[in-house]
């Protein structure tokens, strides 16, 4: 369903002029719509990545017994997308080692398709700034307090930075002291 038709449908559902129903497209709905668009445009890499992601979403919903409680929240879908992106990056690293250029190109294309759904990732410099602030806030002085720093920092940067990079930055900053 394209957004114009969706908004037209919402206007039809409005109970009164003062009680407007607000329509917000969920991440899952966007992925479903983009699957249809990828089918029409015959973009096989995008289609494959989105279908696998949608299957993961549905698996998570059924595994958690959400059939009666509704869909996953956007935050949960974003976390699942992060997992899918990490999986693609790991696969790309392995394919580079075994010299499989065609499979490597396919995985990179699928990775690019999934990255569009994630929020803009923070740069290393931004992560360093945030990590320094949390280190000062927690009073951490060495690698022994890395757990406390990471717990607070990852909660703050949720979805905006890859955990591996954040861990690397915190380890460097705490090693320097």
N, C-alpha and C positions, 0 to 999 in steps of 0.2 A: 504494500500500500504506500503510495508516495505521500509526501508530507502535505501537499495541497488537499488531497482527498481526505486525509486524516483530519486536518483542521476543519474542512467543510463538515465532516461527520461530527466533530466535536460541537460545532455551532448548532447542528441539528439537535444535539443532546442537551443543550442548555435549557435549564428549567425556567429561568427568568432572566431578564436583562441584568439584574444585579448578581445573579448566581451563575457565573460563567465557569464552565469546566475547563481546567487547564490540562492540556495534553503535552506530555513530555515523553519523547521517544526514548525508551530504555536502550541500553547497549545491546541487549539480546535482540530486540526488535530491529535495530540498525543492522546487526549482522545478518539477520534473516532477509532484510530488504536488499542488502548488498550481495547476498548469495543469488538472489533473483537477477540483479544487475549483472553479476559476473557470468551467469548463465547466458543472458542475452548478448553480452559482449564477447563471449567465448574465451574468457580469460581463465585458462585452466589452473594456473598456479594460485591465483586469488581464490578461485572456487574451491580448490582442494584444501587450502588453509582454512577458509571460513567454514567449510563443511566439517572438518575435523574439530574445529573450535566449537561449533554448535553441538556436535556429538558429545564433546567433553562437558559442555554446559548441561545438556540433558542427562548425561550420566551422573553428574554431581547432584542435580535436582532429584533424581530418583534414588540415589544413594542416601541422601539426607531425608528422604520421605517428604519431599516438598509437594507432592502431587496434591495434597490437600491444603497446603499453606501458600502456594503461589510460586512465582518465579524467583530466581536469585536476584539479589540486589545488584546495582551497578558496581558497587565496590567488590562484591564477590566475583562478578564476571571479570572485572579488571584484574583481580588477583589470579584468576584462571588464565587470562590472557598473558599475564606476566610469566606464568608457568609454561605456557605454550611457546612464548618467545625464548625463554631460557632453554627449552628443549631443542628448538631450532638452532640456537647458537651452539649448543653442545654438539649437535649433529654436524653442523658446518665445520666445527673444529676437527671432528673425526674424519670427515670426508676430505678435508685438506691434507690430512696425514696419509690417507690411502690413495690419493690422486684419482678421484672420481669426478671429472669436470662437469659432466652432464647432471649428475645428481646434486653436485654442489651448486650449480646454477639454479636448479629447481628449488632447493632449500632456501637459497638467498632470496629468490622471488617470493616464496611463501613468507619468509621473515619480513620482507618489506610490506607485504599485504597486512600482516598482523600489527606492525608497528604503528600503523595509521590509527589504531583504536586505543593506543596507550597515551597517557598525558606526556607532554614534552619532558624528556629526561634532563636532569640537572647536569651541568658540566662538573668536571672534577674540581674546579675552583670554587663553585657554589657549595659542593659537598664539603670541601675543606673548611669553608667559612662556617657552615652549620655545625660541623664536627667540633671546631674550636669553641663555639658557643656552648655546646653541650658539655664539653670537657670542663670548661670553666664553671658551668652551672652545677655539674655533679662533683666537682672538686677532684677529679681523677688525676693521678700523678704518674701512673705507670701502667704497663700491660696487664697487671692484676685486676684493674678496674675496667677492662675492656668490655666485659659483659654488661655492666651497668650503663656504660656510654652507648653501646650498640642498641640496647633495649629502648632507650629513650630516643636515640637518633632515628632508628628505623620506624618508630611510631610517628615521628615528625615528618619523615621523608617518604612515607608509604606511597608506593606507586610512582615516585618521581625519580628514584635512583635504584640501580641494581645493587643488591645486597653484597655481592662479591667486591664491587668497587668501594662501597662504603666501608666494609671491613678492612680493606687494604689501606684506605686513607686513615682510619682510626688507628690501625696498628702502627702506621708510620708516625702519626702525631704523638701517640703515647710512648713510642720508643725514643723519640727525641726528648720527650718530657717537657 
